[in-house]
């Protein structure tokens, strides 16, 4: 049997280790959320730019729609004419195919140039994303040692209690098993770092 003071100290050590591990997981989650927030801000910037372009181009889009409807009528007339020739005069149908006659097509719409402010904003977001990603891995390299110390305290304290505490061994063992499954065994930090490693910086266009 161990003294009550040693058992109490083991409980305190295990609790502190558990809380440090839990805090580190939520800290890493906050870092990943920051990365995602920066990434989605690029999507928000693109959406605002495209919405502005759409509103600016709306009158021209209405005009293009009217022209496209007229062009559709020409194409339908050509289709009906070719279909009628196919059914009545196949020789003329073949000659028109050889002539490769097609109704006039709509001109292609030119793409407007992107303003430099838009490109600069996306560049800033890209830079912030890369800086945050670098900060994440720097923080993880330091946090890994703190997590190691916390895991040692947690496991050591729980093992001490399992061996020397007569009451509550099942609870201590269950806590130890859950800690290995969710915080120590699968190496939550490594899994999160792998996810962050696969995250791509927002594109410039």
C-alpha positions in Angstrom: 0.0 0.0 0.0 1.1 3.5 -0.8 0.7 6.5 1.5 -2.3 8.8 1.0 0.0 11.7 0.1 1.6 9.7 -2.7 -1.8 8.7 -4.0 -3.0 12.3 -3.9 0.1 13.4 -5.6 -0.3 10.8 -8.4 -3.9 12.0 -8.9 -2.8 15.6 -9.2 0.0 14.6 -11.7 -2.4 12.6 -13.8 -5.0 15.4 -13.8 -2.4 18.0 -14.8 -1.1 15.7 -17.5 -4.6 15.1 -18.8 -5.5 18.8 -18.8 -2.2 19.8 -20.6 -2.9 17.1 -23.3 -6.5 18.3 -23.7 -5.4 21.9 -23.9 -2.8 21.1 -26.6 -5.4 19.4 -28.8 -7.7 22.4 -28.7 -4.8 24.7 -29.3 -3.9 22.8 -32.4 -7.5 22.8 -33.5 -7.6 26.6 -33.1 -4.5 26.9 -35.3 -6.1 24.7 -38.0 -9.3 26.8 -37.8 -7.2 29.9 -38.4 -5.6 28.3 -41.4 -9.1 27.4 -42.8 -10.4 30.9 -42.1 -7.5 32.4 -44.1 -8.1 30.0 -46.9 -11.9 30.7 -47.0 -11.2 34.5 -47.0 -9.6 34.0 -50.4 -12.8 32.3 -51.6 -14.8 35.2 -50.1 -12.6 37.8 -52.0 -13.1 35.9 -55.3 -16.9 35.7 -54.7 -17.1 39.4 -54.1 -15.0 40.2 -57.2 -17.1 37.9 -59.4 -20.3 39.3 -58.0 -19.1 42.8 -58.8 -18.2 41.8 -62.3 -21.6 40.1 -62.8 -23.4 43.2 -61.7 -21.3 45.4 -63.9 -21.8 43.1 -66.9 -25.5 42.6 -66.3 -26.8 45.1 -69.0 -24.4 43.5 -71.6 -25.5 40.1 -70.5 -29.1 41.0 -71.3 -28.1 42.2 -74.7 -26.1 39.0 -75.3 -29.1 37.0 -74.3 -31.3 38.7 -76.8 -28.7 38.1 -79.6 -28.3 34.5 -78.4 -32.1 33.9 -78.8 -32.0 35.3 -82.3 -29.0 33.1 -83.1 -30.9 30.1 -81.7 -33.7 30.8 -84.1 -31.3 30.8 -87.0 -29.9 27.5 -85.9 -33.3 26.0 -85.5 -34.2 27.2 -89.0 -31.0 25.7 -90.4 -31.7 22.4 -88.5 -35.3 22.2 -89.9 -34.0 23.0 -93.4 -31.4 20.3 -93.2 -33.8 17.8 -91.7 -36.3 18.5 -94.6 -33.5 18.1 -97.2 -32.5 14.8 -95.5 -36.0 13.5 -95.9 -36.7 14.8 -99.4 -33.4 15.5 -101.3 -30.5 13.6 -100.0 -28.2 14.7 -102.8 -28.6 18.3 -102.0 -28.3 17.4 -98.3 -24.9 15.8 -99.0 -23.8 18.8 -101.0 -24.7 21.2 -98.2 -22.8 19.0 -95.8 -19.7 19.2 -98.0 -20.1 23.0 -98.2 -19.9 22.9 -94.4 -22.5 25.7 -94.1 -23.2 26.7 -90.5 -25.3 29.6 -89.2 -23.3 32.5 -87.9 -22.0 32.0 -84.4 -21.9 34.6 -81.6 -18.5 36.3 -81.1 -16.6 35.2 -78.0 -16.7 37.7 -75.1 -13.3 39.1 -74.1 -12.2 38.5 -70.5 -11.7 41.8 -68.6 -8.3 42.4 -66.9 -8.2 41.8 -63.2 -7.5 45.0 -61.2 -4.2 45.1 -59.4 -5.9 45.6 -56.0 -7.7 42.3 -56.4 -4.4 40.5 -57.2 -2.6 42.2 -54.3 -5.3 41.2 -51.9 -5.1 37.6 -52.9 -1.3 37.8 -52.7 -1.7 39.1 -49.1 -4.0 36.2 -48.2 -1.6 33.7 -49.8 1.2 35.2 -47.7 -0.8 35.1 -44.5 -1.7 31.5 -45.1 1.9 30.4 -45.6 3.0 32.4 -42.5 0.3 30.8 -40.4 1.2 27.3 -41.7 4.8 28.0 -40.8 3.8 29.2 -37.3 1.7 26.1 -36.8 4.6 23.8 -37.4 6.9 25.9 -35.2 4.3 25.8 -32.4 3.8 22.1 -32.9 7.5 21.4 -32.6 7.5 23.1 -29.1 4.1 21.8 -28.1 5.2 18.2 -28.9 7.7 18.3 -26.0 5.0 19.7 -23.6 2.6 17.0 -24.8 5.3 14.3 -24.2 5.8 15.5 -20.6 2.0 15.7 -20.1 1.6 12.1 -21.5 4.3 10.8 -19.2 2.7 12.5 -16.2 -0.8 11.1 -17.2 0.4 7.6 -17.9 2.7 7.5 -14.9 0.1 8.8 -12.5 -2.6 6.5 -13.7 -0.3 3.4 -13.6 0.8 4.3 -10.1 -2.9 4.6 -9.1 -3.8 1.3 -10.8 -1.0 -0.5 -9.0 -1.4 1.0 -5.5 -4.9 2.3 -5.3 -7.3 -0.4 -4.2 -10.5 1.5 -5.0 -11.3 2.8 -8.4 -8.8 0.8 -10.4 -11.4 0.2 -13.1 -12.0 3.9 -13.5 -8.2 4.6 -13.7 -7.8 1.8 -16.3 -10.7 3.1 -18.4 -9.2 6.7 -18.2 -5.8 5.3 -19.3 -7.4 3.4 -22.2 -9.4 6.4 -23.4 -6.3 8.6 -23.2 -4.4 6.2 -25.4 -7.2 6.0 -27.9 -8.0 9.7 -28.2 -4.8 11.6 -27.2 -1.7 9.4 -27.0 -2.0 6.3 -29.0 -3.1 7.6 -32.4 -0.9 10.7 -31.9 -3.4 13.4 -32.5 -0.7 16.0 -33.1 0.8 13.9 -35.9 -2.6 13.4 -37.5 -3.4 17.1 -37.3 0.1 18.0 -38.7 -0.5 15.6 -41.6 -3.8 17.3 -42.4 -2.2 20.8 -42.2 0.7 19.5 -44.5 -1.8 18.7 -47.2 -3.6 22.1 -47.0 -2.7 24.1 -50.1 -2.2 27.9 -50.1 -5.0 29.8 -51.8 -4.4 30.3 -55.5 -3.7 33.7 -57.0 -6.5 33.6 -59.6 
